[in-house]
Amino acid sequence: MTDATNAQALAHKLDTAAGAFEQWSRLQPADRAPFLEAIASALEEAAPKLVAIADEETSLGQTRLENEMVRTVFQLRLFAEVVTRGEYLGATIDRADPAWPMGPRPDLRRVLEPLGPVVVFAASNFPFAFSVAGGDTASALAAGCPVVVKAHSGHPRLSAATAEVAHHALRSAGAPEGLFDVIFGTEAGRAAIVDPRVKAGAFTGSIEAGRALFDLATGRPEPIPFFGELGSVNPVFVTEAAAERRGPEIVSEFVGSFTLGAGQFCTKPGILLVPASAELVDRLPGAVPGHALTLLNERIRTSYASSVRELRDTAGVRVVVSGDHAATDPSPTVLCTTSAELLADPEALIREVFGPAALVVEYTEESELLDVAKVIDGQLTASIQGEDDDAIAAELIRLLAAKAGRVLWNQWPTGVSVTYAQQHGGPYPATTAPGTTSVGTEAISRFLRPVAYQGVPQHLLPPALRDANPLGVPQRAS
């Protein structure tokens, strides 16, 4: 069923989600793990059917989609391990201390507890890993929060099919009714984010849509956290030494990265800064593939053509590779400008183009890399192609760390590993919440809030804070 969710149906789903929170949040963390495992196993079993539907709706190809399903299943199982270990709870115990230097200290114990029902807005470009059963859903469920997913219009049949697999797995495992559900339609999503039963939102998509939802979430009578991943050009800074020693290799790898997935990755390197003296721009026509690339849907095709046209027509920009950007299946486009032009009008030239296009920026003096690093806005990633003895490296890394959530050295940003140290976020407009990540185990923290218990008797404390530590979770005690 992929018809738009009406107001009555939405109210019922949010009611049951609120009821499920009362049960789900009271489970001990490790007891949530079997439910996450159940969804993972069910997705594995249904993978052939789901991948076939996904390919019909997105044209991403069987191999890409099969790999994405592996990632989706891995995420669910990784969060099952996270809740079993219990480190994420941040259990901290300060026992009463009459000799505390600031005056007698009471018994204080702090732990992270779930926020409540979460609305997840699915993404178009990752129909498994950032969609119905993706990382936002997995981390919110692990945190103890029911999830209502607003399905993306780009893959409605897949969304419904994936939801049915997850529903069946949770029912079979004995999950409370309303723990997980899916809604369809823009209006249903907007209504859900302002509903008082919803306590947080998560989104991956465009700046315009994400900012509109963020404003709704924070403009409520009771503002709620909204974790939006919005936009990023993911600049790559090539030093003079790197260009001299590895120029052809850098050009080849850059092309492979910005055209990967038809340029529809949020971590696509959209800007490459190179020394004009290296003449790397001259190598691009021979390195960029001329074949057509299939985009996800008509809306993305229209937006891509418009964005390329606007950037191409900006003063100081010339065409290096003239891809057929207006075609149904466009070929890659490469444009070029100078660092002087970019610094004169960064707002016009530092813009995300979702699709297989990139802007190469030539600089005259290496110090101009620092000037550009100072004017770029918030990014998911910033990369340096450099040499270990580059004098500029330390200062460039320092500047980029202030602007991006992930800084890469001699690597490309289009691989986002799901792990413990991963940071997939950054200052606005990359995200609306720079202190969080949507990938990796720390993603669970978005859906938790700290509660301190002062002077509470042992038997009334959450088990994670008791001296006996019945859950066996890590505790920091003093």
C-alpha positions as a Markdown table, in Angstrom:
| # | Residue | x | y | z |
|---|---|---|---|---|
| 1 | Met | 0.0 | 0.0 | 0.0 |
| 2 | Thr | 1.7 | 3.2 | -1.2 |
| 3 | Asp | -1.2 | 5.7 | -1.3 |
| 4 | Ala | -0.6 | 8.9 | 0.7 |
| 5 | Thr | -1.3 | 8.4 | 4.4 |
| 6 | Asn | -4.4 | 10.3 | 5.4 |
| 7 | Ala | -4.7 | 12.2 | 8.7 |
| 8 | Gln | -6.8 | 9.5 | 10.4 |
| 9 | Ala | -4.3 | 6.7 | 9.5 |
| 10 | Leu | -1.4 | 8.9 | 10.6 |
| 11 | Ala | -3.0 | 9.6 | 14.0 |
| 12 | His | -3.4 | 5.9 | 14.5 |
| 13 | Lys | 0.2 | 5.1 | 13.6 |
| 14 | Leu | 1.5 | 7.8 | 16.0 |
| 15 | Asp | -0.8 | 6.7 | 18.8 |
| 16 | Thr | 0.5 | 3.2 | 18.5 |
| 17 | Ala | 4.1 | 4.4 | 18.3 |
| 18 | Ala | 3.6 | 6.4 | 21.5 |
| 19 | Gly | 2.1 | 3.3 | 23.2 |
| 20 | Ala | 5.0 | 1.1 | 21.9 |
| 21 | Phe | 7.4 | 3.6 | 23.5 |
| 22 | Glu | 6.1 | 2.8 | 27.0 |
| 23 | Gln | 7.0 | -0.8 | 26.5 |
| 24 | Trp | 10.1 | -0.6 | 24.2 |
| 25 | Ser | 11.9 | 2.0 | 26.3 |
| 26 | Arg | 11.5 | -0.1 | 29.4 |
| 27 | Leu | 13.3 | -3.1 | 28.0 |
| 28 | Gln | 16.8 | -3.5 | 29.1 |
| 29 | Pro | 19.1 | -2.5 | 26.3 |
| 30 | Ala | 20.4 | -6.0 | 25.6 |
| 31 | Asp | 16.9 | -7.3 | 25.2 |
| 32 | Arg | 16.4 | -5.1 | 22.1 |
| 33 | Ala | 19.2 | -6.9 | 20.3 |
| 34 | Pro | 17.2 | -10.0 | 19.2 |
| 35 | Phe | 14.6 | -7.7 | 17.5 |
| 36 | Leu | 17.4 | -6.0 | 15.5 |
| 37 | Glu | 18.8 | -9.3 | 14.6 |
| 38 | Ala | 15.4 | -10.5 | 13.5 |
| 39 | Ile | 15.0 | -7.6 | 11.1 |
| 40 | Ala | 18.5 | -8.3 | 9.8 |
| 41 | Ser | 17.8 | -12.0 | 9.2 |
| 42 | Ala | 14.5 | -11.3 | 7.5 |
| 43 | Leu | 16.1 | -8.8 | 5.1 |
| 44 | Glu | 18.8 | -11.3 | 4.2 |
| 45 | Glu | 16.1 | -13.8 | 3.4 |
| 46 | Ala | 14.1 | -11.4 | 1.4 |
| 47 | Ala | 17.1 | -9.8 | -0.3 |
| 48 | Pro | 16.6 | -11.3 | -3.9 |
| 49 | Lys | 13.0 | -10.0 | -4.0 |
| 50 | Leu | 13.8 | -6.6 | -2.5 |
| 51 | Val | 16.9 | -6.0 | -4.7 |
| 52 | Ala | 14.8 | -6.8 | -7.8 |
| 53 | Ile | 12.2 | -4.2 | -6.8 |
| 54 | Ala | 14.9 | -1.7 | -6.0 |
| 55 | Asp | 16.5 | -2.1 | -9.4 |
| 56 | Glu | 13.2 | -1.6 | -11.1 |
| 57 | Glu | 12.5 | 1.7 | -9.2 |
| 58 | Thr | 16.1 | 3.2 | -9.0 |
| 59 | Ser | 18.1 | 1.6 | -11.9 |
| 60 | Leu | 21.1 | 1.4 | -9.5 |
| 61 | Gly | 22.0 | -2.1 | -10.7 |
| 62 | Gln | 21.9 | -5.5 | -8.9 |
| 63 | Thr | 25.6 | -5.5 | -7.7 |
| 64 | Arg | 25.4 | -2.0 | -6.2 |
| 65 | Leu | 22.0 | -2.9 | -4.5 |
| 66 | Glu | 23.2 | -6.3 | -3.2 |
| 67 | Asn | 26.2 | -4.6 | -1.6 |
| 68 | Glu | 24.0 | -1.9 | -0.1 |
| 69 | Met | 21.8 | -4.7 | 1.4 |
| 70 | Val | 24.9 | -6.2 | 3.0 |
| 71 | Arg | 25.6 | -2.8 | 4.6 |
| 72 | Thr | 22.0 | -2.4 | 5.8 |
| 73 | Val | 22.0 | -5.8 | 7.5 |
| 74 | Phe | 25.5 | -5.2 | 9.0 |
| 75 | Gln | 24.2 | -1.9 | 10.5 |
| 76 | Leu | 21.3 | -3.6 | 12.2 |
| 77 | Arg | 23.6 | -6.3 | 13.7 |
| 78 | Leu | 26.2 | -3.8 | 14.7 |
| 79 | Phe | 23.6 | -1.9 | 16.7 |
| 80 | Ala | 22.5 | -5.2 | 18.3 |
| 81 | Glu | 26.1 | -5.5 | 19.5 |
| 82 | Val | 26.1 | -1.9 | 20.7 |
| 83 | Val | 23.1 | -2.3 | 22.9 |
| 84 | Thr | 24.3 | -5.7 | 24.2 |
| 85 | Arg | 27.6 | -4.1 | 25.4 |
| 86 | Gly | 25.9 | -1.1 | 26.9 |
| 87 | Glu | 28.8 | 1.4 | 26.6 |
| 88 | Tyr | 26.5 | 3.8 | 24.8 |
| 89 | Leu | 24.5 | 4.4 | 28.0 |
| 90 | Gly | 27.4 | 6.4 | 29.4 |
| 91 | Ala | 26.7 | 5.2 | 32.9 |
| 92 | Thr | 28.5 | 7.5 | 35.3 |
| 93 | Ile | 28.4 | 7.3 | 39.1 |
| 94 | Asp | 29.6 | 10.0 | 41.5 |
| 95 | Arg | 29.1 | 8.6 | 45.0 |
| 96 | Ala | 28.4 | 11.0 | 47.9 |
| 97 | Asp | 31.6 | 12.7 | 49.0 |
| 98 | Pro | 31.5 | 15.0 | 52.0 |
| 99 | Ala | 35.1 | 16.1 | 51.3 |
| 100 | Trp | 34.5 | 17.2 | 47.7 |
| 101 | Pro | 36.6 | 20.4 | 47.1 |
| 102 | Met | 33.5 | 22.4 | 46.0 |
| 103 | Gly | 31.5 | 21.4 | 49.1 |
| 104 | Pro | 29.8 | 18.1 | 50.1 |
| 105 | Arg | 28.9 | 16.2 | 47.0 |
| 106 | Pro | 25.6 | 14.3 | 46.8 |
| 107 | Asp | 25.3 | 10.9 | 45.2 |
| 108 | Leu | 24.8 | 11.6 | 41.5 |
| 109 | Arg | 24.3 | 9.0 | 38.8 |
| 110 | Arg | 23.9 | 9.8 | 35.1 |
| 111 | Val | 22.7 | 7.7 | 32.2 |
| 112 | Leu | 21.3 | 8.2 | 28.7 |
| 113 | Glu | 17.7 | 7.4 | 28.1 |
| 114 | Pro | 15.5 | 7.2 | 24.9 |
| 115 | Leu | 13.7 | 10.3 | 23.6 |
| 116 | Gly | 10.5 | 8.9 | 22.3 |
| 117 | Pro | 9.0 | 8.2 | 18.9 |
| 118 | Val | 11.1 | 9.2 | 15.9 |
| 119 | Val | 10.1 | 10.2 | 12.4 |
| 120 | Val | 12.7 | 9.1 | 9.8 |
| 121 | Phe | 12.7 | 10.7 | 6.4 |
| 122 | Ala | 14.1 | 8.2 | 3.9 |
| 123 | Ala | 16.7 | 9.2 | 1.3 |
| 124 | Ser | 16.4 | 8.5 | -2.5 |
| 125 | Asn | 20.0 | 7.6 | -3.3 |
| 126 | Phe | 20.4 | 4.7 | -0.8 |
| 127 | Pro | 17.1 | 2.8 | -1.0 |
| 128 | Phe | 18.3 | 0.3 | 1.6 |
| 129 | Ala | 21.0 | 1.8 | 3.8 |
| 130 | Phe | 19.4 | 5.3 | 4.3 |
| 131 | Ser | 15.8 | 4.3 | 3.8 |
| 132 | Val | 13.1 | 2.2 | 5.5 |
| 133 | Ala | 15.4 | -0.2 | 7.4 |
| 134 | Gly | 18.5 | 1.9 | 7.2 |
| 135 | Gly | 20.9 | 3.4 | 9.7 |
| 136 | Asp | 18.5 | 6.0 | 11.1 |
| 137 | Thr | 15.9 | 3.3 | 11.8 |
| 138 | Ala | 18.4 | 0.9 | 13.2 |
| 139 | Ser | 20.0 | 3.4 | 15.6 |
| 140 | Ala | 16.7 | 4.8 | 16.8 |
| 141 | Leu | 15.3 | 1.4 | 17.5 |
| 142 | Ala | 18.5 | 0.5 | 19.3 |
| 143 | Ala | 18.2 | 3.6 | 21.4 |
| 144 | Gly | 14.8 | 2.5 | 22.6 |
| 145 | Cys | 12.7 | 4.7 | 20.3 |
| 146 | Pro | 9.8 | 3.5 | 18.1 |
| 147 | Val | 10.2 | 4.6 | 14.4 |
| 148 | Val | 7.8 | 5.9 | 11.9 |
| 149 | Val | 9.5 | 6.2 | 8.4 |
| 150 | Lys | 8.3 | 8.7 | 5.9 |
| 151 | Ala | 8.9 | 6.7 | 2.7 |
| 152 | His | 10.7 | 8.4 | -0.2 |
| 153 | Ser | 8.7 | 9.0 | -3.3 |
| 154 | Gly | 11.5 | 7.6 | -5.5 |
| 155 | His | 11.0 | 4.0 | -4.4 |
| 156 | Pro | 7.5 | 3.6 | -3.0 |
| 157 | Arg | 7.0 | -0.1 | -3.9 |
| 158 | Leu | 10.4 | -1.0 | -2.3 |
| 159 | Ser | 9.5 | 1.0 | 0.8 |
| 160 | Ala | 6.3 | -0.9 | 1.2 |
| 161 | Ala | 7.9 | -4.3 | 0.6 |
| 162 | Thr | 10.8 | -3.5 | 3.0 |
| 163 | Ala | 8.4 | -2.3 | 5.7 |
| 164 | Glu | 6.4 | -5.6 | 5.4 |
| 165 | Val | 9.5 | -7.6 | 5.9 |
| 166 | Ala | 10.4 | -5.6 | 9.0 |
| 167 | His | 6.8 | -5.7 | 10.3 |
| 168 | His | 6.7 | -9.5 | 10.0 |
| 169 | Ala | 10.1 | -10.0 | 11.6 |
| 170 | Leu | 9.1 | -7.8 | 14.6 |
| 171 | Arg | 5.7 | -9.4 | 15.0 |
| 172 | Ser | 7.2 | -12.8 | 15.0 |
| 173 | Ala | 9.8 | -11.7 | 17.6 |
| 174 | Gly | 7.0 | -10.4 | 19.9 |
| 175 | Ala | 7.6 | -6.6 | 19.4 |
| 176 | Pro | 5.0 | -4.2 | 20.8 |
| 177 | Glu | 2.5 | -3.0 | 18.2 |
| 178 | Gly | 3.5 | 0.3 | 16.6 |
| 179 | Leu | 7.2 | -0.1 | 17.3 |
| 180 | Phe | 7.9 | 0.4 | 13.6 |
| 181 | Asp | 5.7 | 1.8 | 10.8 |
| 182 | Val | 5.8 | 3.6 | 7.5 |
| 183 | Ile | 3.9 | 6.5 | 6.0 |
| 184 | Phe | 3.6 | 7.9 | 2.5 |
| 185 | Gly | 3.2 | 11.4 | 1.1 |
| 186 | Thr | 4.8 | 14.9 | 1.7 |
| 187 | Glu | 1.8 | 16.1 | 3.8 |
| 188 | Ala | 1.9 | 13.1 | 6.1 |
| 189 | Gly | 5.6 | 13.8 | 6.7 |
| 190 | Arg | 5.1 | 17.4 | 7.5 |
| 191 | Ala | 2.2 | 16.6 | 9.8 |
| 192 | Ala | 4.2 | 13.9 | 11.6 |
| 193 | Ile | 7.2 | 16.2 | 12.4 |
| 194 | Val | 4.9 | 18.7 | 14.2 |
| 195 | Asp | 2.8 | 16.1 | 16.0 |
| 196 | Pro | 3.4 | 16.3 | 19.8 |
| 197 | Arg | 3.7 | 12.5 | 20.0 |
| 198 | Val | 6.9 | 12.7 | 17.9 |
| 199 | Lys | 10.1 | 13.5 | 19.9 |
| 200 | Ala | 12.8 | 13.6 | 17.2 |
| 201 | Gly | 13.3 | 13.6 | 13.4 |
| 202 | Ala | 16.0 | 12.4 | 11.1 |
| 203 | Phe | 16.4 | 13.3 | 7.4 |
| 204 | Thr | 18.8 | 12.9 | 4.5 |
| 205 | Gly | 18.1 | 14.9 | 1.4 |
| 206 | Ser | 18.3 | 18.4 | -0.1 |
| 207 | Ile | 19.0 | 21.6 | 1.7 |
| 208 | Glu | 15.6 | 23.1 | 0.8 |
| 209 | Ala | 13.5 | 20.1 | 2.0 |
| 210 | Gly | 15.7 | 19.5 | 5.0 |
| 211 | Arg | 15.7 | 23.1 | 6.1 |
| 212 | Ala | 11.9 | 23.3 | 5.8 |
| 213 | Leu | 11.5 | 20.3 | 8.0 |
| 214 | Phe | 14.1 | 21.6 | 10.5 |
| 215 | Asp | 12.2 | 24.8 | 10.8 |
| 216 | Leu | 8.9 | 22.9 | 11.5 |
| 217 | Ala | 10.6 | 20.7 | 14.1 |
| 218 | Thr | 12.2 | 23.6 | 15.9 |
| 219 | Gly | 9.2 | 25.9 | 15.5 |
| 220 | Arg | 6.8 | 23.7 | 17.4 |
| 221 | Pro | 5.4 | 24.7 | 20.8 |
| 222 | Glu | 7.7 | 21.9 | 22.1 |
| 223 | Pro | 10.8 | 22.1 | 19.8 |
| 224 | Ile | 12.4 | 18.7 | 19.1 |
| 225 | Pro | 15.8 | 17.6 | 17.9 |
| 226 | Phe | 16.0 | 17.3 | 14.1 |
| 227 | Phe | 19.0 | 15.6 | 12.6 |
| 228 | Gly | 19.2 | 16.6 | 9.0 |
| 229 | Glu | 21.9 | 15.8 | 6.5 |
| 230 | Leu | 21.5 | 18.4 | 3.8 |
| 231 | Gly | 24.2 | 19.3 | 1.3 |
| 232 | Ser | 28.0 | 19.2 | 0.8 |
| 233 | Val | 30.5 | 19.8 | -2.1 |
| 234 | Asn | 33.2 | 17.8 | -0.3 |
| 235 | Pro | 36.2 | 19.8 | -1.7 |
| 236 | Val | 39.5 | 18.2 | -2.5 |
| 237 | Phe | 42.7 | 20.2 | -2.1 |
| 238 | Val | 45.7 | 19.1 | -4.2 |
| 239 | Thr | 49.1 | 20.4 | -3.1 |
| 240 | Glu | 51.8 | 21.4 | -5.6 |
| 241 | Ala | 54.0 | 18.5 | -4.6 |
| 242 | Ala | 51.2 | 15.9 | -4.9 |
| 243 | Ala | 50.2 | 17.3 | -8.4 |
| 244 | Glu | 53.8 | 17.1 | -9.6 |
| 245 | Arg | 54.4 | 13.5 | -8.3 |
| 246 | Arg | 51.0 | 11.9 | -8.8 |
| 247 | Gly | 49.1 | 14.2 | -11.1 |
| 248 | Pro | 47.7 | 11.6 | -13.6 |
| 249 | Glu | 46.8 | 9.3 | -10.8 |
| 250 | Ile | 44.9 | 12.0 | -8.9 |
| 251 | Val | 43.0 | 13.0 | -12.0 |
| 252 | Ser | 42.0 | 9.4 | -12.6 |
| 253 | Glu | 40.9 | 8.7 | -9.0 |
| 254 | Phe | 39.0 | 12.0 | -8.9 |
| 255 | Val | 37.0 | 11.1 | -12.0 |
| 256 | Gly | 36.2 | 7.7 | -10.6 |
| 257 | Ser | 35.0 | 9.2 | -7.3 |
| 258 | Phe | 32.8 | 12.0 | -8.7 |
| 259 | Thr | 31.1 | 9.8 | -11.3 |
| 260 | Leu | 30.6 | 6.9 | -8.8 |
| 261 | Gly | 26.9 | 6.1 | -8.6 |
| 262 | Ala | 26.3 | 8.7 | -11.3 |
| 263 | Gly | 27.5 | 11.4 | -8.9 |
| 264 | Gln | 24.5 | 10.7 | -6.6 |
| 265 | Phe | 26.5 | 10.2 | -3.4 |
| 266 | Cys | 26.3 | 12.8 | -0.6 |
| 267 | Thr | 30.1 | 12.5 | -0.3 |
| 268 | Lys | 30.8 | 13.1 | -4.0 |
| 269 | Pro | 33.9 | 15.3 | -4.4 |
| 270 | Gly | 32.3 | 18.3 | -6.3 |
| 271 | Ile | 35.3 | 20.6 | -6.2 |
| 272 | Leu | 38.9 | 19.8 | -7.0 |
| 273 | Leu | 41.6 | 22.5 | -6.3 |
| 274 | Val | 44.8 | 22.0 | -8.4 |
| 275 | Pro | 47.8 | 24.1 | -9.2 |
| 276 | Ala | 47.5 | 25.8 | -12.6 |
| 277 | Ser | 51.1 | 25.0 | -13.3 |
| 278 | Ala | 50.5 | 21.3 | -13.3 |
| 279 | Glu | 48.1 | 21.5 | -16.3 |
| 280 | Leu | 46.0 | 18.7 | -14.8 |
| 281 | Val | 42.8 | 20.2 | -16.4 |
| 282 | Asp | 44.2 | 19.3 | -19.8 |
| 283 | Arg | 44.1 | 15.6 | -18.8 |
| 284 | Leu | 40.4 | 15.6 | -17.8 |
| 285 | Pro | 38.8 | 15.3 | -21.3 |
| 286 | Gly | 40.7 | 12.0 | -21.9 |
| 287 | Ala | 39.9 | 10.7 | -18.4 |
| 288 | Val | 36.2 | 11.5 | -18.1 |
| 289 | Pro | 33.9 | 8.7 | -19.5 |
| 290 | Gly | 31.6 | 9.9 | -22.3 |
| 291 | His | 28.9 | 7.3 | -21.7 |
| 292 | Ala | 25.5 | 8.1 | -20.3 |
| 293 | Leu | 24.7 | 7.6 | -16.6 |
| 294 | Thr | 21.2 | 6.8 | -15.2 |
| 295 | Leu | 19.9 | 9.1 | -12.5 |
| 296 | Leu | 17.4 | 8.1 | -9.9 |
| 297 | Asn | 14.3 | 9.8 | -11.0 |
| 298 | Glu | 12.9 | 12.7 | -13.1 |
| 299 | Arg | 13.0 | 15.2 | -10.3 |
| 300 | Ile | 16.7 | 14.6 | -9.8 |
| 301 | Arg | 17.3 | 14.8 | -13.6 |
| 302 | Thr | 15.5 | 18.1 | -13.8 |
| 303 | Ser | 17.4 | 19.5 | -10.8 |
| 304 | Tyr | 20.7 | 18.3 | -12.1 |
| 305 | Ala | 20.2 | 19.9 | -15.5 |
| 306 | Ser | 19.3 | 23.2 | -13.9 |
| 307 | Ser | 22.2 | 23.1 | -11.5 |
| 308 | Val | 24.8 | 22.4 | -14.2 |
| 309 | Arg | 23.4 | 25.2 | -16.4 |
| 310 | Glu | 23.5 | 27.7 | -13.6 |
| 311 | Leu | 27.0 | 26.8 | -12.6 |
| 312 | Arg | 28.2 | 26.8 | -16.3 |
| 313 | Asp | 26.7 | 30.2 | -16.9 |
| 314 | Thr | 28.4 | 31.8 | -13.8 |
| 315 | Ala | 31.0 | 34.4 | -14.6 |
| 316 | Gly | 34.5 | 33.0 | -14.7 |
| 317 | Val | 33.5 | 29.4 | -15.4 |
| 318 | Arg | 34.5 | 27.6 | -18.6 |
| 319 | Val | 33.6 | 24.1 | -19.9 |
| 320 | Val | 36.3 | 21.4 | -19.8 |
| 321 | Val | 34.1 | 18.4 | -20.6 |
| 322 | Ser | 30.7 | 19.2 | -22.1 |
| 323 | Gly | 28.5 | 16.4 | -21.0 |
| 324 | Asp | 25.0 | 16.1 | -22.2 |
| 325 | His | 23.6 | 17.3 | -18.8 |
| 326 | Ala | 20.0 | 17.8 | -20.2 |
| 327 | Ala | 19.6 | 14.2 | -21.4 |
| 328 | Thr | 17.5 | 11.7 | -19.7 |
| 329 | Asp | 20.7 | 9.8 | -18.9 |
| 330 | Pro | 23.4 | 12.5 | -18.8 |
| 331 | Ser | 27.1 | 12.0 | -19.4 |
| 332 | Pro | 29.6 | 13.6 | -17.0 |
| 333 | Thr | 30.3 | 17.4 | -17.1 |
| 334 | Val | 33.5 | 19.1 | -15.9 |
| 335 | Leu | 33.7 | 22.8 | -15.5 |
| 336 | Cys | 36.7 | 25.0 | -14.5 |
| 337 | Thr | 37.4 | 28.3 | -12.8 |
| 338 | Thr | 40.2 | 29.9 | -10.8 |
| 339 | Ser | 40.7 | 30.3 | -7.1 |
| 340 | Ala | 40.5 | 34.1 | -7.6 |
| 341 | Glu | 37.0 | 33.8 | -9.2 |
| 342 | Leu | 35.9 | 31.5 | -6.4 |
| 343 | Leu | 37.2 | 33.7 | -3.7 |
| 344 | Ala | 35.4 | 36.7 | -5.3 |
| 345 | Asp | 32.1 | 34.9 | -5.3 |
| 346 | Pro | 32.1 | 31.8 | -3.2 |
| 347 | Glu | 28.3 | 31.7 | -2.9 |
| 348 | Ala | 27.9 | 31.3 | -6.6 |
| 349 | Leu | 30.7 | 28.8 | -7.1 |
| 350 | Ile | 30.6 | 26.6 | -4.0 |
| 351 | Arg | 27.4 | 24.8 | -4.6 |
| 352 | Glu | 26.3 | 21.2 | -4.6 |
| 353 | Val | 25.4 | 19.6 | -7.9 |
| 354 | Phe | 23.7 | 16.3 | -7.3 |
| 355 | Gly | 24.8 | 14.2 | -10.2 |
| 356 | Pro | 27.9 | 13.5 | -12.4 |
| 357 | Ala | 29.3 | 17.0 | -12.6 |
| 358 | Ala | 32.3 | 18.6 | -10.9 |
| 359 | Leu | 34.1 | 22.0 | -10.8 |
| 360 | Val | 37.9 | 22.2 | -11.0 |
| 361 | Val | 39.5 | 25.2 | -9.5 |
| 362 | Glu | 43.0 | 26.2 | -10.5 |
| 363 | Tyr | 45.2 | 28.2 | -8.2 |
| 364 | Thr | 48.5 | 30.1 | -8.8 |
| 365 | Glu | 50.0 | 30.2 | -5.3 |
| 366 | Glu | 49.7 | 27.3 | -2.9 |
| 367 | Ser | 48.7 | 29.6 | -0.1 |
| 368 | Glu | 45.4 | 30.1 | -2.0 |
| 369 | Leu | 44.4 | 26.7 | -0.7 |
| 370 | Leu | 44.3 | 28.2 | 2.8 |
| 371 | Asp | 42.2 | 31.1 | 1.5 |
| 372 | Val | 39.6 | 28.8 | 0.0 |
| 373 | Ala | 39.6 | 26.6 | 3.1 |
| 374 | Lys | 38.6 | 29.7 | 5.1 |
| 375 | Val | 35.6 | 30.6 | 2.9 |
| 376 | Ile | 34.0 | 27.2 | 2.3 |
| 377 | Asp | 30.9 | 26.5 | 4.4 |
| 378 | Gly | 30.1 | 23.4 | 6.4 |
| 379 | Gln | 30.9 | 20.1 | 4.7 |
| 380 | Leu | 30.5 | 16.4 | 5.3 |
| 381 | Thr | 34.1 | 15.9 | 4.1 |
| 382 | Ala | 37.2 | 17.7 | 3.0 |
| 383 | Ser | 40.1 | 15.9 | 1.4 |
| 384 | Ile | 43.8 | 16.6 | 0.9 |
| 385 | Gln | 45.9 | 15.0 | -1.8 |
| 386 | Gly | 49.3 | 15.9 | -0.4 |
| 387 | Glu | 52.8 | 14.7 | 0.5 |
| 388 | Asp | 54.0 | 14.1 | 4.0 |
| 389 | Asp | 56.6 | 16.9 | 3.8 |
| 390 | Asp | 54.1 | 19.5 | 2.5 |
| 391 | Ala | 54.7 | 22.7 | 4.6 |
| 392 | Ile | 51.1 | 23.7 | 4.1 |
| 393 | Ala | 49.6 | 20.5 | 5.4 |
| 394 | Ala | 49.3 | 21.1 | 9.1 |
| 395 | Glu | 47.6 | 24.5 | 8.7 |
| 396 | Leu | 45.3 | 23.2 | 5.9 |
| 397 | Ile | 44.2 | 20.3 | 8.1 |
| 398 | Arg | 43.5 | 22.6 | 11.0 |
| 399 | Leu | 41.3 | 24.9 | 8.8 |
| 400 | Leu | 39.5 | 22.0 | 7.2 |
| 401 | Ala | 38.8 | 20.3 | 10.6 |
| 402 | Ala | 36.8 | 23.5 | 11.5 |
| 403 | Lys | 34.7 | 23.1 | 8.4 |
| 404 | Ala | 34.1 | 19.4 | 7.9 |
| 405 | Gly | 33.0 | 16.3 | 9.8 |
| 406 | Arg | 35.6 | 14.1 | 8.2 |
| 407 | Val | 39.1 | 15.1 | 6.9 |
| 408 | Leu | 40.8 | 12.7 | 4.5 |
| 409 | Trp | 44.5 | 12.5 | 3.6 |
| 410 | Asn | 45.3 | 10.9 | 0.2 |
| 411 | Gln | 41.9 | 9.1 | 0.1 |
| 412 | Trp | 38.6 | 9.8 | -1.6 |
| 413 | Pro | 35.4 | 10.6 | 0.3 |
| 414 | Thr | 32.9 | 8.4 | -1.5 |
| 415 | Gly | 33.4 | 5.4 | 0.8 |
| 416 | Val | 31.7 | 5.8 | 4.2 |
| 417 | Ser | 32.7 | 2.9 | 6.5 |
| 418 | Val | 30.1 | 1.8 | 9.1 |
| 419 | Thr | 32.3 | 1.7 | 12.2 |
| 420 | Tyr | 32.9 | 3.0 | 15.7 |
| 421 | Ala | 35.0 | 6.1 | 14.8 |
| 422 | Gln | 33.0 | 7.2 | 11.8 |
| 423 | Gln | 31.7 | 10.8 | 11.6 |
| 424 | His | 29.1 | 11.5 | 8.9 |
| 425 | Gly | 28.0 | 15.0 | 9.7 |
| 426 | Gly | 29.4 | 18.5 | 9.8 |
| 427 | Pro | 28.6 | 22.2 | 10.3 |
| 428 | Tyr | 25.6 | 23.7 | 8.5 |
| 429 | Pro | 24.6 | 23.3 | 5.7 |
| 430 | Ala | 26.1 | 19.8 | 5.7 |
| 431 | Thr | 23.8 | 19.0 | 8.6 |
| 432 | Thr | 21.5 | 20.7 | 11.1 |
| 433 | Ala | 23.3 | 19.1 | 14.0 |
| 434 | Pro | 27.1 | 19.2 | 13.7 |
| 435 | Gly | 27.7 | 17.4 | 17.0 |
| 436 | Thr | 26.1 | 14.2 | 15.6 |
| 437 | Thr | 26.7 | 11.5 | 13.0 |
| 438 | Ser | 24.3 | 9.5 | 10.9 |
| 439 | Val | 26.7 | 6.7 | 10.2 |
| 440 | Gly | 28.6 | 4.5 | 12.7 |
| 441 | Thr | 27.8 | 3.5 | 16.2 |
| 442 | Glu | 27.7 | 7.0 | 17.6 |
| 443 | Ala | 24.5 | 7.6 | 15.5 |
| 444 | Ile | 22.6 | 6.1 | 18.5 |
| 445 | Ser | 23.3 | 9.2 | 20.6 |
| 446 | Arg | 21.0 | 11.3 | 18.5 |
| 447 | Phe | 18.0 | 9.6 | 20.0 |
| 448 | Leu | 19.0 | 9.7 | 23.6 |
| 449 | Arg | 19.0 | 12.3 | 26.4 |
| 450 | Pro | 21.0 | 12.4 | 29.7 |
| 451 | Val | 19.2 | 12.0 | 33.0 |
| 452 | Ala | 20.9 | 12.4 | 36.4 |
| 453 | Tyr | 19.6 | 10.7 | 39.5 |
| 454 | Gln | 20.4 | 12.4 | 42.8 |
| 455 | Gly | 20.2 | 10.6 | 46.1 |
| 456 | Val | 17.9 | 7.9 | 44.7 |
| 457 | Pro | 17.9 | 4.5 | 46.6 |
| 458 | Gln | 19.6 | 1.6 | 44.9 |
| 459 | His | 16.5 | -0.4 | 44.2 |
| 460 | Leu | 14.8 | 2.6 | 42.5 |
| 461 | Leu | 17.8 | 3.4 | 40.2 |
| 462 | Pro | 18.0 | 2.2 | 36.6 |
| 463 | Pro | 19.9 | -1.1 | 36.6 |
| 464 | Ala | 22.8 | 0.4 | 34.7 |
| 465 | Leu | 23.4 | 2.8 | 37.6 |
| 466 | Arg | 23.2 | 0.4 | 40.5 |
| 467 | Asp | 26.4 | -0.5 | 42.4 |
| 468 | Ala | 25.7 | -4.2 | 41.8 |
| 469 | Asn | 25.6 | -3.5 | 38.0 |
| 470 | Pro | 23.2 | -6.3 | 37.2 |
| 471 | Leu | 23.4 | -5.6 | 33.5 |
| 472 | Gly | 27.2 | -5.8 | 33.5 |
| 473 | Val | 27.6 | -2.5 | 31.5 |
| 474 | Pro | 30.6 | -0.3 | 31.7 |
| 475 | Gln | 30.4 | 2.2 | 34.5 |
| 476 | Arg | 32.6 | 5.2 | 35.3 |
| 477 | Ala | 32.5 | 5.5 | 39.1 |
| 478 | Ser | 34.2 | 7.9 | 41.5 |
